[in-house]
Amino acid sequence: MAKPHVLIVSSPAQGHVIPTMELAQRLIEQGVKVTFINTEATHKVMTKNWSKKDGYEDLMQMVSIPDGLEPWEDRNDWGKLIKSIPQSMHNKLEELIETINKEENNKITCVIADGCMGWPLRVANKMGIRRAAFWPASTATLSTVMSYRKLIDDGFINSNGTPRTSEMIRLSKTMPPIKPENLIWACVGDLATTEVYFQLTQDNVEISKMTEWYVCNSSIELEPGAFSLFPQFLPIGPLLASNRLANQVGQFWKEDSTCLEWLDQQPPCSVIYIAFGSITNLNQTQFEELAIGLELSNRPFLWVVRLGMTKEATTTYPDGYMERVSSRGKIVSWAPQQKVLAHPSIACFMSHCGWNSTLEGVANGLPFLCWPYFADQFYNKTYICETWKTGLGFKKDEAGIITRDEIKSKVEQLLTDKAFKTKALDIKEKVTSSVEKGGNSHNNLSNFIEWIQAKDTGAKDR
């Protein structure tokens, strides 16, 4: 008998690919066949770190489609990339599905699209294939996306998505406020890029009406207000919380596992872990202030300094820095983050507050030092610091720099006030219960998978 066959399309960014691959794993574990679509550029960097020993080769097929840009063009130009992708990939995806469907026992039975890139759902709708959207970021961020029309009507933004006021937005009494300039489409670059993102937002909201399910990588325990505001969104996460010590798939960067051996030699709950994801970029002054701030903390630290983290061609540390911190500092280009955060020697997580990192820290009961860079990270910081109260943010000086003294001060404050750790452990317990058998997210995911496996291709049955 033919297995259900799901085609999944992810946005071409590390923070999207990892949770979408986690969702694919859950489907595979239940005997669902998955064809996972990436752009050619993303496919190339992913497969460098993809290992057949991961055990998915029988049910997982990785396929790439060109994104429409030339090989030498800058894929960090998000405005250009998100315009090019649907133009280039739409017809090619339809042709791919037609080719796959020629095999009677291999037909695509469902398309799941990243909610930030909904055009594959148009393809599925046209071809009469069942449809679902997956939102890899916070549901609060999705709530702002779905509320764009109300934000225009209420005068917070204009018709191009540009903020019209500095007045705080509160979508509901049970959700924290957000500054208009921190809306996901308004904090990604210049005015032209904002307009491109906002047009994409509007398109995705319209396309979402074609979905039969809209599943979210979050839990009711983390974001009750957002799920109350939009009850049609179904929490199935955090997906990483039930896979904390497994080998994470979907990495763009080669992990340096030597840091785990180094962590084994550190005292329990002593190490500051610093990692700002795959996009954050610091100028040299800020980089040096961070380096010296960590040195002044007088605590062991594990710091991920990836290639391209600073705006300069090469990363330059303060004079004599490596020698001075060698006895208690470990610097790597990329870390196996799930395993690092689960290590007993980690005391706190200094993070850019990307949603994946936020969920990984939450699932391990860690307090945060929040250093958001762009997009949804500012709203995630608000949840950490003001709603969950499991972390602290940094204040910038008049030049826009987070100083060494500010870093030293906040590290000390976070790690001497036991309330942060207590609250973090409490949230960890709630989130862990949600993804375990009988929990809310576990039950929702099971119902979703049952729908995928059902032969009836009619309306969903919830």
N, C-alpha and C positions, 0 to 999 in steps of 0.2 A: 504494500500500500504506500502511496506517495506521502512523504513527510510534508508538513507545512513548510513553506519556503518564504522567508521574509527578506526583503531588500531594504537595507538601511543606508541612509545618506547623511553624512556628518558634515558640519562646517569645517573648513580646513585650518583649524587652530588646535593647539595642544589641549587647551582647556575644554574643548568640545569633543575631541576624538576620544580622550580617556573615558569619560562617563558613558559615551555612546558605545564604546567597546565593552564596557562593563555590562550594559544592557544586553548587548549581543551575547555575552557569556551566559547570562541568565537564561536566555532563550535556548542556547545550545545545550545547556545542562538539562533542559526538558525535552530534548530531541528535536528541536526546531532547526531547520537548515537556514543559514544566513549567508547572503551575499552582501558584503560591506563595500560601499562605494566611497572612494576618496578622489580628490583631484590627483593628477599625475605627480605634482610636486610633493604633496603630502604623502602619497603612496611610497614615493622613493625614500623619504626620510624614515617613514614608519617601518618599512620592510628591512632596513638596516638592523633594526633591533627586534625584529620578529623572528621567533624561534619555533620550529615545528614541534619541539619538545613540549610546547605549551598544550598540545593535545587537541587542537581544534581543527586539524586539517580535514577530517572527515565531514564536518558540518559547516566549516567556515571557509568561504571563498572571498579573497580580497581582489577587488577590481578597481581599476583607475580610469578616469575620463579626463581629457585635457580641460584646463580651466580657461582657455582662450588667450592667455598671456604668452608672450614669447619667453623662451628660457632665460633670457637676460633681464627681463622686466622685474621690477621690485614687487614682490608679493606681500611686503609690509605696507604697501599703499592700499589700505583696506577699501577706500572709496572706489578705486579702479577695479580691484579684485571682485568685489561683491556685485559690480555691474556686469563684469565679464562672465562670471560663472553661469548664471542662468541662460545668457545668450549662447554660450558655447556648449553647455552640458544638457540642456533641455531635450533637444532632438536626439542626441547621442544616448541619453538614458532611455528614451522611448525605444530606440533601435535595439539597445541591449536587452530590454525586457522582452521585446518581440523575438529576439534570437533565443533567449532562455526558454521562452514559452513554447518553442517548437518541440521541446522534449515533454511528452505527455505527463511523465511522472516527476517533473522538475519545475512545474509552473510556479511563477511568483504568486503567492496567495495574499500577501500584505506588503505595503510599503510604509516604512517608518521614516519620517524626515525630521531632522533637527529643526526645532521651532524657529531658529534664527535664519533658516534657509528653507522656506516652505514650498518653493516651486516644484519639487518632486511630487508633492501631493496633487498638483494640477495634472501631472503626467498620469498618476495613478487614477485620478478621477476620470480622466478622458478614456482610460483603458479598462474601466470598470473593476479596478482592484481595490480591495479594502485598504483603509488609510488610518494612520495614527501619527501624532506628533509627539516628539520627546523634547522636553525643555531641560537642558543640562545645567542651567544656572539657577539662581534662587527664584522661588515663586513670587516673591515680592517684586523682583525685577520684571517678571512676566506680567504682573498686575499693572505696573506702570505702562508697559507696552500696550496692554489691552485697554488701557484708560486714555489713550492718546487723544481721542475725540473730546472727552470730557475736559482734559487739560487745556485744549484749545478753547472750548466753550467757556471755561472758567477764567480764561485770561492768563494762564501760567506760561503758555508758549504760543507762538504764532503758527500760521499754517505751514511753515517750513520746519517746524520743530525747534526753533530758536527761542530760548527763554526770554520772556517779556518782563519778568519781575524777579526779585530775590526772595520773595515771600515763600516760606516753607510750604511744601505740598504734603497733605495728609489724606491718603486715599480712604482710610477708615480710622475709627477711634482706636482700633486694636492693632494698628500698624504704625511703626515709627515714621516720622516725617522725613522728607527728602528735599534737598535743594534742587531747584529747576536745572541748575547747571550740572548736576550730577545724574540727571536722567541718562539712560544708557546711550541714547543717540546723540546727546548734547555734549558729551565729555570725551569724544574720540578723536578730536583733531580740529581742523579749521572749519569755517562756515560751510564751505563746499562739501566737505566730508560729512558734516552734520546733516545737511540736506539729503545727501545720498542715503545715509543710514535711516533717516526719518522716512524717506520714501519706501525703503525696504521694510521698515516697521509697519507702515500702513498696508503694504502688500501682504505681509505675513499674517496680519490680523484678518484680512479678508480670506486668505487661503485657509486659515485655521477653521473657518466655518465648514470646510470640506472634511474635517477630521471626524472620525468616529470615536476616537479616544484622544485625550491630551494628557500624557503622563509626565510627571515631574520628578526630578532627582532631588527630592526633599521629603520632609515628613510633617505631619500635622503637629507634632510636638515642637518642631522648630519654628514653624510659621503659621500658627493657627489663624491669624488675622487674614493672611493672603488667601488661604483656602476657604475661609468663610465668605470673603468678598467674591471669590470665583469658585463656587462649589463644583463646577464642571471639571476643574483640574484635579487630577488623581495623583496623590503622593505615593511613590513607589520606592523612595530612597530613605537615607542615603545609600546608593548602591555599593559604594566603597566600604560601608560599615560592616557588610557581611563578607567582605573579602580582604580584611585588613592585612593579613600576612601572606597573601598569595603574590605571585609575580604579576605585577601590574602590566597590562598590555596597552599599546597605543602610544608608547613613549617616542618622542622625536629625538631625544638625546641619549647618548650612551651613559649608563649609570656607573658610578665609581663605588663599588661595594666595600672598598677598604675602610670606609668611614664606619661601617658596622663593627669591625674589629676594634677600631679606635674607641667607639662608644662603649664597648665591653670593658674597657679599662677605666672608665670614668665612674665617679660615685653616683648612686641613685639620685634622680631628680636634681641634677646639677648643671646640665648643659643647655645653653641657649642655641636653638636651631634657627638659622636665618636662611630663608629661601624666598625669592621674589618672582617665581614662575619663569615663563619662557619669553616674556615680552618687556618687562620693566627695564627701563634704561635710566641710568644715573649720570650726572655730569661728574667731572673729576673731583671738584670740591666736595660734593655730597658723598661721593664714594670714600674719600679720605676721612670725612667726619664720622661716617659709619664705622670705618675701620678703627679709628682711634676711640670712638665710643665703646666699641666692644672690648678694646684693650683696657680701657679705664674701668670697665665693669668688674674686672678681677675675677671673672668666672670662666669656666671652660665654654668654648663655643664651637659649633660646626656650621660653617658658612659656605653656601653654594654660590660660587662666582662663575657663572657660565660665560662662554665666549660671547662678546657683544653686549655685556651688561653695562659697560660704560660707553659714553659717546665717543671716546677717543679710540684710536686704532688698536692700542694695546692697553691693558689694565695696569696701572701704576700704583703700587702701594707706597705709603709713607716711608721715608728713609729708615732703614733698620727694622722695619715693622715685622717681617717674617721671623727674624731672629728673636725679637722680643716676645712674640706670642707663641713661639714654637712649642713651648712646654704645655700649653693649654688650649691652643687653637688648631683646628683642622679645617683646611679649605679644599673644596672639591669643585669640579666643573659641573657635576650633576649628581644627585643622590637618589637612591631607592627610597623615595619619600615615605611611602606607607610603612616600610620597615623601620625607618628612622623614627617616625613619630610614635610608633608602638614600642620603642625601646625604653626600658625603665630608667635610663640615665637622662632622658630629655626632661627639662624643667618647664620650658615654654617655647612658643613658636612665634618668631618675628616674621610676619607674612605680608604679602601684597594683598591678601584677602580675596584672591580669586575663589570662586565657589568650591572648586575641588579641594583646594588647600584648606578652606574653611571647614568643609565637611570632614576632612581627614583629621584636622586638629580636634574638632568636636568629638569625633568617634573615639579618640584616644584620651579624652578628658584633659586636654591641655589648655592653659590660659594663653592669650594672644598679646603680642605687641603689633599694632596694626599700622601698616605702611602702604595704603592703597595707591595705585598708580593711575588707573583709568577705568572707564566703563562701569560695570556693576560693582566694582570693588569698594567704592565709596559707600554704597548702600549696605553692602555686607559688613563693612566696618561699623556702621550704625547699629546693626543687629548685635554684633559682638559686644560693643562697648555700652550701648544704652538699653538694649532689650534683654539680652542674655546676661550681661554684666560679667563677661568672662575675659575681658581684655581692656587695654588702654591704647589710646592713640597718641601720636606725637604732635607737638606744636612746632611750626616753622618760625624762623626769625624773620626780620624785615626783608632779608634778601631771598626768602623762600627756601632756606636751608634748615634741615633738622640737625641741630648742633650735637657735638660730642657730649656736651654736658646734659642736654635733653635726653639723649639716648641712655647715658649712665643713670640719670635720675629715674626714668621710667622703668628700666630694668630692675632697679632696686625696689621701686614702689610695687611692681607687679609680684616680685618674688618674696617680698616680706609680708605682704597682706594675704593671709591664707584664704580670705573670702573668694578670691578669684579661682583658686584651685577647687574649693568646695563647690562652687557653682558649676565649674567645668565638669566635675565628676558627676554631678546631679544630671546635667544635660546628657552626658555620655550614657548614663544608665537608661534614660528615657528613649534616646535614639536607638540604642542597641536593642531594647525591648521591641521597638517598632519594626525592626527588620527581621526579628526572630519569629519562628513559627507561632502563629496566633496573633502577632502584632498587626497594627493597622497597615503599615507599608507592605509587609509580607503578604497579607491577605489581598491587598489591591493588586500587587504584582502577579499573584497566583490567578486572580480573576482575569487579568489582562492576557496572561499566557493561555489560559483556557479558551479565551475568545479567539486568539490566534490559531489555536489547534482545532477549533470547531470547524466542521465541514460546512455548516450553514453560513453562507456569505451574505446573508440579509442583514437587517438592522441588529445592532449590538444588544446584548441582553445583560443588563447589570442588575 
